[in-house]
């Protein structure tokens, strides 16, 4: 009976460890994806700024070119 309990405990521990590892991997993947997305967005914004100039909104809702 004790051996059975020990096996159950070991399996539970293994499952918990696996879950933790999976969660950590998922977090790392999400971080990397977010970093890549942010880099791309920044790159696109910079390209647009180069071509169009910076635009700011004014109270009236119109845009003024600040280039």
N, CA, C and O atoms as a CHARMM CRD file, in Angstrom:
* protein
*
  268
    1    1 UNK  N      0.83100  -1.20500   0.00000 PROA 1      0.00000
    2    1 UNK  CA     0.00000   0.00000   0.00000 PROA 1      0.00000
    3    1 UNK  C      0.86500   1.25300   0.00000 PROA 1      0.00000
    4    1 UNK  O      0.58000   2.22200  -0.70500 PROA 1      0.00000
    5    2 UNK  N      1.92300   1.21800   0.80000 PROA 2      0.00000
    6    2 UNK  CA     2.81600   2.37200   0.87000 PROA 2      0.00000
    7    2 UNK  C      3.50200   2.61700  -0.46200 PROA 2      0.00000
    8    2 UNK  O      3.67300   3.76200  -0.88200 PROA 2      0.00000
    9    3 UNK  N      3.89700   1.52500  -1.13100 PROA 3      0.00000
   10    3 UNK  CA     4.56300   1.64000  -2.42300 PROA 3      0.00000
   11    3 UNK  C      3.64400   2.31100  -3.43300 PROA 3      0.00000
   12    3 UNK  O      4.08400   3.12700  -4.24300 PROA 3      0.00000
   13    4 UNK  N      2.37400   1.96400  -3.37900 PROA 4      0.00000
   14    4 UNK  CA     1.39100   2.54600  -4.28800 PROA 4      0.00000
   15    4 UNK  C      1.28300   4.05700  -4.05100 PROA 4      0.00000
   16    4 UNK  O      1.25300   4.84600  -4.99600 PROA 4      0.00000
   17    5 UNK  N      1.22700   4.43900  -2.78300 PROA 5      0.00000
   18    5 UNK  CA     1.15300   5.86200  -2.43300 PROA 5      0.00000
   19    5 UNK  C      2.39500   6.59800  -2.91300 PROA 5      0.00000
   20    5 UNK  O      2.30000   7.70500  -3.44500 PROA 5      0.00000
   21    6 UNK  N      3.55100   5.98700  -2.72500 PROA 6      0.00000
   22    6 UNK  CA     4.80400   6.60200  -3.16300 PROA 6      0.00000
   23    6 UNK  C      4.79900   6.81300  -4.67300 PROA 6      0.00000
   24    6 UNK  O      5.20100   7.87000  -5.15800 PROA 6      0.00000
   25    7 UNK  N      4.34400   5.80800  -5.41100 PROA 7      0.00000
   26    7 UNK  CA     4.28000   5.90000  -6.87200 PROA 7      0.00000
   27    7 UNK  C      3.33900   7.02700  -7.29100 PROA 7      0.00000
   28    7 UNK  O      3.63300   7.79400  -8.20700 PROA 7      0.00000
   29    8 UNK  N      2.21200   7.10900  -6.60600 PROA 8      0.00000
   30    8 UNK  CA     1.23700   8.14700  -6.91700 PROA 8      0.00000
   31    8 UNK  C      1.85400   9.53000  -6.69300 PROA 8      0.00000
   32    8 UNK  O      1.70600  10.43100  -7.51900 PROA 8      0.00000
   33    9 UNK  N      2.54100   9.67700  -5.57200 PROA 9      0.00000
   34    9 UNK  CA     3.18800  10.94300  -5.24500 PROA 9      0.00000
   35    9 UNK  C      4.23300  11.30300  -6.29700 PROA 9      0.00000
   36    9 UNK  O      4.30400  12.44700  -6.74900 PROA 9      0.00000
   37   10 UNK  N      5.04200  10.31600  -6.68300 PROA 10     0.00000
   38   10 UNK  CA     6.07700  10.54400  -7.69100 PROA 10     0.00000
   39   10 UNK  C      5.45500  11.00000  -9.00400 PROA 10     0.00000
   40   10 UNK  O      5.94300  11.93500  -9.64000 PROA 10     0.00000
   41   11 UNK  N      4.38700  10.34000  -9.40100 PROA 11     0.00000
   42   11 UNK  CA     3.72200  10.69900 -10.65000 PROA 11     0.00000
   43   11 UNK  C      3.16300  12.11600 -10.57200 PROA 11     0.00000
   44   11 UNK  O      3.26100  12.88100 -11.53100 PROA 11     0.00000
   45   12 UNK  N      2.58700  12.45700  -9.44700 PROA 12     0.00000
   46   12 UNK  CA     2.03100  13.79300  -9.26400 PROA 12     0.00000
   47   12 UNK  C      3.14900  14.83500  -9.36900 PROA 12     0.00000
   48   12 UNK  O      2.99100  15.86000 -10.03200 PROA 12     0.00000
   49   13 UNK  N      4.26800  14.56600  -8.71400 PROA 13     0.00000
   50   13 UNK  CA     5.40300  15.47700  -8.75500 PROA 13     0.00000
   51   13 UNK  C      5.90800  15.64500 -10.18000 PROA 13     0.00000
   52   13 UNK  O      6.19000  16.75900 -10.62200 PROA 13     0.00000
   53   14 UNK  N      6.01900  14.53400 -10.89400 PROA 14     0.00000
   54   14 UNK  CA     6.47800  14.57600 -12.28700 PROA 14     0.00000
   55   14 UNK  C      5.54100  15.42400 -13.13100 PROA 14     0.00000
   56   14 UNK  O      5.98400  16.25000 -13.92800 PROA 14     0.00000
   57   15 UNK  N      4.25000  15.21500 -12.95200 PROA 15     0.00000
   58   15 UNK  CA     3.26300  15.97600 -13.72600 PROA 15     0.00000
   59   15 UNK  C      3.37800  17.46400 -13.41300 PROA 15     0.00000
   60   15 UNK  O      3.32100  18.29900 -14.31500 PROA 15     0.00000
   61   16 UNK  N      3.53900  17.79000 -12.14000 PROA 16     0.00000
   62   16 UNK  CA     3.66400  19.19100 -11.74300 PROA 16     0.00000
   63   16 UNK  C      4.90800  19.80800 -12.38400 PROA 16     0.00000
   64   16 UNK  O      4.85600  20.92300 -12.90400 PROA 16     0.00000
   65   17 UNK  N      6.01200  19.08400 -12.34500 PROA 17     0.00000
   66   17 UNK  CA     7.25500  19.57300 -12.94400 PROA 17     0.00000
   67   17 UNK  C      7.08100  19.80100 -14.43700 PROA 17     0.00000
   68   17 UNK  O      7.51800  20.82200 -14.97000 PROA 17     0.00000
   69   18 UNK  N      6.44100  18.84600 -15.11300 PROA 18     0.00000
   70   18 UNK  CA     6.20600  18.96900 -16.55500 PROA 18     0.00000
   71   18 UNK  C      5.36600  20.19900 -16.85100 PROA 18     0.00000
   72   18 UNK  O      5.65700  20.95200 -17.78000 PROA 18     0.00000
   73   19 UNK  N      4.32700  20.39800 -16.05900 PROA 19     0.00000
   74   19 UNK  CA     3.45100  21.55200 -16.25900 PROA 19     0.00000
   75   19 UNK  C      4.22000  22.85200 -16.09000 PROA 19     0.00000
   76   19 UNK  O      4.07400  23.78300 -16.88200 PROA 19     0.00000
   77   20 UNK  N      5.04100  22.90200 -15.04700 PROA 20     0.00000
   78   20 UNK  CA     5.82900  24.10100 -14.79100 PROA 20     0.00000
   79   20 UNK  C      6.76800  24.37900 -15.96500 PROA 20     0.00000
   80   20 UNK  O      6.89700  25.51900 -16.41100 PROA 20     0.00000
   81   21 UNK  N      7.41600  23.33400 -16.45500 PROA 21     0.00000
   82   21 UNK  CA     8.32800  23.48400 -17.59200 PROA 21     0.00000
   83   21 UNK  C      7.57600  23.98900 -18.81700 PROA 21     0.00000
   84   21 UNK  O      8.04200  24.89000 -19.51400 PROA 21     0.00000
   85   22 UNK  N      6.41600  23.40500 -19.07200 PROA 22     0.00000
   86   22 UNK  CA     5.61500  23.81700 -20.22700 PROA 22     0.00000
   87   22 UNK  C      5.21200  25.28300 -20.10000 PROA 22     0.00000
   88   22 UNK  O      5.27500  26.03900 -21.07000 PROA 22     0.00000
   89   23 UNK  N      4.79700  25.67500 -18.89800 PROA 23     0.00000
   90   23 UNK  CA     4.39000  27.06300 -18.68400 PROA 23     0.00000
   91   23 UNK  C      5.55300  28.01500 -18.92500 PROA 23     0.00000
   92   23 UNK  O      5.38900  29.06200 -19.55100 PROA 23     0.00000
   93   24 UNK  N      6.73400  27.64300 -18.42400 PROA 24     0.00000
   94   24 UNK  CA     7.91400  28.48200 -18.60400 PROA 24     0.00000
   95   24 UNK  C      8.25400  28.61200 -20.08700 PROA 24     0.00000
   96   24 UNK  O      8.54900  29.70400 -20.57200 PROA 24     0.00000
   97   25 UNK  N      8.20900  27.48900 -20.80100 PROA 25     0.00000
   98   25 UNK  CA     8.49300  27.50600 -22.24000 PROA 25     0.00000
   99   25 UNK  C      7.49800  28.40300 -22.96700 PROA 25     0.00000
  100   25 UNK  O      7.87100  29.19500 -23.83300 PROA 25     0.00000
  101   26 UNK  N      6.22500  28.26500 -22.59800 PROA 26     0.00000
  102   26 UNK  CA     5.17900  29.06300 -23.22500 PROA 26     0.00000
  103   26 UNK  C      5.42600  30.54900 -22.98400 PROA 26     0.00000
  104   26 UNK  O      5.30000  31.36800 -23.89400 PROA 26     0.00000
  105   27 UNK  N      5.78000  30.88400 -21.73900 PROA 27     0.00000
  106   27 UNK  CA     6.05600  32.28200 -21.40000 PROA 27     0.00000
  107   27 UNK  C      7.20800  32.82100 -22.23200 PROA 27     0.00000
  108   27 UNK  O      7.13600  33.93200 -22.75700 PROA 27     0.00000
  109   28 UNK  N      8.27000  32.03200 -22.35100 PROA 28     0.00000
  110   28 UNK  CA     9.43000  32.46200 -23.12100 PROA 28     0.00000
  111   28 UNK  C      9.05200  32.66700 -24.58400 PROA 28     0.00000
  112   28 UNK  O      9.45500  33.65100 -25.20500 PROA 28     0.00000
  113   29 UNK  N      8.27500  31.73200 -25.13000 PROA 29     0.00000
  114   29 UNK  CA     7.84000  31.84800 -26.52600 PROA 29     0.00000
  115   29 UNK  C      7.00700  33.10700 -26.71800 PROA 29     0.00000
  116   29 UNK  O      7.19900  33.84300 -27.68700 PROA 29     0.00000
  117   30 UNK  N      6.08000  33.35600 -25.79400 PROA 30     0.00000
  118   30 UNK  CA     5.23700  34.54900 -25.89600 PROA 30     0.00000
  119   30 UNK  C      6.07700  35.81700 -25.82500 PROA 30     0.00000
  120   30 UNK  O      5.84000  36.77200 -26.56500 PROA 30     0.00000
  121   31 UNK  N      7.07000  35.82200 -24.92100 PROA 31     0.00000
  122   31 UNK  CA     7.94700  36.98800 -24.79900 PROA 31     0.00000
  123   31 UNK  C      8.67300  37.25100 -26.10300 PROA 31     0.00000
  124   31 UNK  O      8.75000  38.38700 -26.56900 PROA 31     0.00000
  125   32 UNK  N      9.20900  36.17800 -26.69000 PROA 32     0.00000
  126   32 UNK  CA     9.95000  36.32400 -27.94700 PROA 32     0.00000
  127   32 UNK  C      9.02400  36.83500 -29.05100 PROA 32     0.00000
  128   32 UNK  O      9.39600  37.72100 -29.82000 PROA 32     0.00000
  129   33 UNK  N      7.81600  36.27100 -29.12400 PROA 33     0.00000
  130   33 UNK  CA     6.85600  36.70300 -30.13700 PROA 33     0.00000
  131   33 UNK  C      6.52000  38.17200 -29.96500 PROA 33     0.00000
  132   33 UNK  O      6.49000  38.92400 -30.93900 PROA 33     0.00000
  133   34 UNK  N      6.26400  38.58500 -28.72200 PROA 34     0.00000
  134   34 UNK  CA     5.93100  39.97800 -28.45700 PROA 34     0.00000
  135   34 UNK  C      7.07600  40.89600 -28.84000 PROA 34     0.00000
  136   34 UNK  O      6.85900  41.96100 -29.41900 PROA 34     0.00000
  137   35 UNK  N      8.30900  40.48300 -28.51500 PROA 35     0.00000
  138   35 UNK  CA     9.47500  41.28900 -28.86800 PROA 35     0.00000
  139   35 UNK  C      9.56700  41.47000 -30.37400 PROA 35     0.00000
  140   35 UNK  O      9.80200  42.57300 -30.86700 PROA 35     0.00000
  141   36 UNK  N      9.37700  40.36500 -31.10400 PROA 36     0.00000
  142   36 UNK  CA     9.46600  40.42200 -32.57000 PROA 36     0.00000
  143   36 UNK  C      8.37000  41.32500 -33.12700 PROA 36     0.00000
  144   36 UNK  O      8.62200  42.13900 -34.01600 PROA 36     0.00000
  145   37 UNK  N      7.14900  41.18000 -32.59900 PROA 37     0.00000
  146   37 UNK  CA     6.03500  42.01400 -33.06200 PROA 37     0.00000
  147   37 UNK  C      6.32400  43.48500 -32.80000 PROA 37     0.00000
  148   37 UNK  O      6.10800  44.32900 -33.67000 PROA 37     0.00000
  149   38 UNK  N      6.81400  43.79500 -31.59900 PROA 38     0.00000
  150   38 UNK  CA     7.12200  45.18000 -31.26700 PROA 38     0.00000
  151   38 UNK  C      8.20300  45.74200 -32.17500 PROA 38     0.00000
  152   38 UNK  O      8.11400  46.88500 -32.62200 PROA 38     0.00000
  153   39 UNK  N      9.23500  44.92900 -32.45000 PROA 39     0.00000
  154   39 UNK  CA    10.30900  45.37300 -33.34200 PROA 39     0.00000
  155   39 UNK  C      9.75100  45.69900 -34.71500 PROA 39     0.00000
  156   39 UNK  O     10.09400  46.72200 -35.30900 PROA 39     0.00000
  157   40 UNK  N      8.88200  44.81900 -35.22000 PROA 40     0.00000
  158   40 UNK  CA     8.30000  45.03600 -36.54500 PROA 40     0.00000
  159   40 UNK  C      7.44500  46.30000 -36.55000 PROA 40     0.00000
  160   40 UNK  O      7.52000  47.10400 -37.47900 PROA 40     0.00000
  161   41 UNK  N      6.63100  46.47100 -35.50600 PROA 41     0.00000
  162   41 UNK  CA     5.77400  47.65200 -35.42800 PROA 41     0.00000
  163   41 UNK  C      6.61800  48.92400 -35.39200 PROA 41     0.00000
  164   41 UNK  O      6.31100  49.89800 -36.07900 PROA 41     0.00000
  165   42 UNK  N      7.68000  48.91300 -34.59100 PROA 42     0.00000
  166   42 UNK  CA     8.55200  50.08600 -34.50500 PROA 42     0.00000
  167   42 UNK  C      9.21300  50.37300 -35.84700 PROA 42     0.00000
  168   42 UNK  O      9.33900  51.52500 -36.26300 PROA 42     0.00000
  169   43 UNK  N      9.63000  49.30900 -36.51100 PROA 43     0.00000
  170   43 UNK  CA    10.28300  49.46000 -37.81000 PROA 43     0.00000
  171   43 UNK  C      9.31300  50.10500 -38.80000 PROA 43     0.00000
  172   43 UNK  O      9.67300  51.03000 -39.52800 PROA 43     0.00000
  173   44 UNK  N      8.08100  49.60100 -38.81400 PROA 44     0.00000
  174   44 UNK  CA     7.06700  50.12500 -39.72600 PROA 44     0.00000
  175   44 UNK  C      6.78400  51.59100 -39.39700 PROA 44     0.00000
  176   44 UNK  O      6.70300  52.42700 -40.29700 PROA 44     0.00000
  177   45 UNK  N      6.63200  51.90500 -38.10200 PROA 45     0.00000
  178   45 UNK  CA     6.37300  53.28400 -37.69100 PROA 45     0.00000
  179   45 UNK  C      7.48400  54.21000 -38.15700 PROA 45     0.00000
  180   45 UNK  O      7.21300  55.30500 -38.65100 PROA 45     0.00000
  181   46 UNK  N      8.72700  53.78400 -38.00700 PROA 46     0.00000
  182   46 UNK  CA     9.86400  54.60800 -38.41800 PROA 46     0.00000
  183   46 UNK  C      9.85400  54.82700 -39.92700 PROA 46     0.00000
  184   46 UNK  O     10.11900  55.93100 -40.40200 PROA 46     0.00000
  185   47 UNK  N      9.54700  53.77200 -40.67700 PROA 47     0.00000
  186   47 UNK  CA     9.48400  53.89800 -42.14000 PROA 47     0.00000
  187   47 UNK  C      8.41700  54.91100 -42.53300 PROA 47     0.00000
  188   47 UNK  O      8.63700  55.76000 -43.39600 PROA 47     0.00000
  189   48 UNK  N      7.25300  54.81000 -41.88500 PROA 48     0.00000
  190   48 UNK  CA     6.15500  55.72200 -42.19000 PROA 48     0.00000
  191   48 UNK  C      6.56200  57.15100 -41.84000 PROA 48     0.00000
  192   48 UNK  O      6.29000  58.07700 -42.60400 PROA 48     0.00000
  193   49 UNK  N      7.20700  57.33400 -40.69800 PROA 49     0.00000
  194   49 UNK  CA     7.64400  58.66900 -40.29200 PROA 49     0.00000
  195   49 UNK  C      8.60800  59.25600 -41.31500 PROA 49     0.00000
  196   49 UNK  O      8.53500  60.44200 -41.63700 PROA 49     0.00000
  197   50 UNK  N      9.50900  58.42200 -41.82200 PROA 50     0.00000
  198   50 UNK  CA    10.46500  58.89600 -42.82700 PROA 50     0.00000
  199   50 UNK  C      9.74000  59.39000 -44.06700 PROA 50     0.00000
  200   50 UNK  O     10.06300  60.44500 -44.61200 PROA 50     0.00000
  201   51 UNK  N      8.75600  58.61400 -44.50800 PROA 51     0.00000
  202   51 UNK  CA     8.07000  58.92200 -45.75600 PROA 51     0.00000
  203   51 UNK  C      7.04700  60.04500 -45.60500 PROA 51     0.00000
  204   51 UNK  O      6.90600  60.88500 -46.49400 PROA 51     0.00000
  205   52 UNK  N      6.34300  60.05700 -44.49400 PROA 52     0.00000
  206   52 UNK  CA     5.20700  60.95700 -44.35100 PROA 52     0.00000
  207   52 UNK  C      5.50200  62.13000 -43.41300 PROA 52     0.00000
  208   52 UNK  O      4.90500  63.19800 -43.55200 PROA 52     0.00000
  209   53 UNK  N      6.40200  61.94000 -42.47800 PROA 53     0.00000
  210   53 UNK  CA     6.62200  62.94900 -41.44700 PROA 53     0.00000
  211   53 UNK  C      5.72000  62.63900 -40.27600 PROA 53     0.00000
  212   53 UNK  O      4.75600  61.88700 -40.41500 PROA 53     0.00000
  213   54 UNK  N      6.02100  63.20700 -39.12600 PROA 54     0.00000
  214   54 UNK  CA     5.19800  62.93900 -37.95000 PROA 54     0.00000
  215   54 UNK  C      3.91600  63.75800 -38.02400 PROA 54     0.00000
  216   54 UNK  O      3.92700  64.94300 -38.35800 PROA 54     0.00000
  217   55 UNK  N      2.82200  63.09600 -37.70600 PROA 55     0.00000
  218   55 UNK  CA     1.54300  63.78600 -37.65400 PROA 55     0.00000
  219   55 UNK  C      1.07700  63.81600 -36.20900 PROA 55     0.00000
  220   55 UNK  O      1.23600  62.84200 -35.47300 PROA 55     0.00000
  221   56 UNK  N      0.50400  64.93700 -35.81300 PROA 56     0.00000
  222   56 UNK  CA    -0.07600  65.00000 -34.46800 PROA 56     0.00000
  223   56 UNK  C     -1.52200  65.45000 -34.58600 PROA 56     0.00000
  224   56 UNK  O     -1.88200  66.19200 -35.50000 PROA 56     0.00000
  225   57 UNK  N     -2.34700  64.99200 -33.65200 PROA 57     0.00000
  226   57 UNK  CA    -3.74300  65.40900 -33.69000 PROA 57     0.00000
  227   57 UNK  C     -3.88400  66.72700 -32.94800 PROA 57     0.00000
  228   57 UNK  O     -3.19200  66.98700 -31.96300 PROA 57     0.00000
  229   58 UNK  N     -4.77200  67.53000 -33.43100 PROA 58     0.00000
  230   58 UNK  CA    -5.07000  68.82000 -32.79900 PROA 58     0.00000
  231   58 UNK  C     -6.50100  68.72900 -32.29400 PROA 58     0.00000
  232   58 UNK  O     -7.26700  67.88300 -32.75500 PROA 58     0.00000
  233   59 UNK  N     -6.86900  69.58900 -31.35400 PROA 59     0.00000
  234   59 UNK  CA    -8.19800  69.53400 -30.75200 PROA 59     0.00000
  235   59 UNK  C     -9.31900  69.45100 -31.77400 PROA 59     0.00000
  236   59 UNK  O    -10.31900  68.77100 -31.54100 PROA 59     0.00000
  237   60 UNK  N     -9.16800  70.13100 -32.89900 PROA 60     0.00000
  238   60 UNK  CA   -10.22900  70.14300 -33.91300 PROA 60     0.00000
  239   60 UNK  C    -10.34800  68.78800 -34.61400 PROA 60     0.00000
  240   60 UNK  O    -11.32000  68.53900 -35.32700 PROA 60     0.00000
  241   61 UNK  N     -9.35600  67.91200 -34.40900 PROA 61     0.00000
  242   61 UNK  CA    -9.41500  66.59400 -35.01400 PROA 61     0.00000
  243   61 UNK  C     -8.63200  66.51800 -36.31300 PROA 61     0.00000
  244   61 UNK  O     -8.50800  65.44100 -36.89600 PROA 61     0.00000
  245   62 UNK  N     -8.10000  67.64500 -36.77500 PROA 62     0.00000
  246   62 UNK  CA    -7.29600  67.62600 -38.00900 PROA 62     0.00000
  247   62 UNK  C     -5.86700  67.22900 -37.68400 PROA 62     0.00000
  248   62 UNK  O     -5.41000  67.33800 -36.54600 PROA 62     0.00000
  249   63 UNK  N     -5.18400  66.77400 -38.70100 PROA 63     0.00000
  250   63 UNK  CA    -3.78500  66.40000 -38.53800 PROA 63     0.00000
  251   63 UNK  C     -2.90700  67.49100 -39.13800 PROA 63     0.00000
  252   63 UNK  O     -3.23000  68.06500 -40.17800 PROA 63     0.00000
  253   64 UNK  N     -1.80200  67.76500 -38.47400 PROA 64     0.00000
  254   64 UNK  CA    -0.84100  68.72200 -38.99600 PROA 64     0.00000
  255   64 UNK  C      0.48400  68.02400 -39.18500 PROA 64     0.00000
  256   64 UNK  O      0.94800  67.30600 -38.29900 PROA 64     0.00000
  257   65 UNK  N      1.08800  68.22900 -40.31900 PROA 65     0.00000
  258   65 UNK  CA     2.38400  67.61800 -40.59100 PROA 65     0.00000
  259   65 UNK  C      3.44500  68.37800 -39.80900 PROA 65     0.00000
  260   65 UNK  O      3.57800  69.59400 -39.94500 PROA 65     0.00000
  261   66 UNK  N      4.19100  67.65900 -38.99800 PROA 66     0.00000
  262   66 UNK  CA     5.21200  68.29900 -38.16300 PROA 66     0.00000
  263   66 UNK  C      6.61000  68.10400 -38.74900 PROA 66     0.00000
  264   66 UNK  O      7.60500  68.36000 -38.07000 PROA 66     0.00000
  265   67 UNK  N      6.69500  67.65400 -40.00200 PROA 67     0.00000
  266   67 UNK  CA     8.00100  67.40900 -40.61900 PROA 67     0.00000
  267   67 UNK  C      8.70600  68.71900 -40.93700 PROA 67     0.00000
  268   67 UNK  O      9.82000  68.70800 -41.46100 PROA 67     0.00000
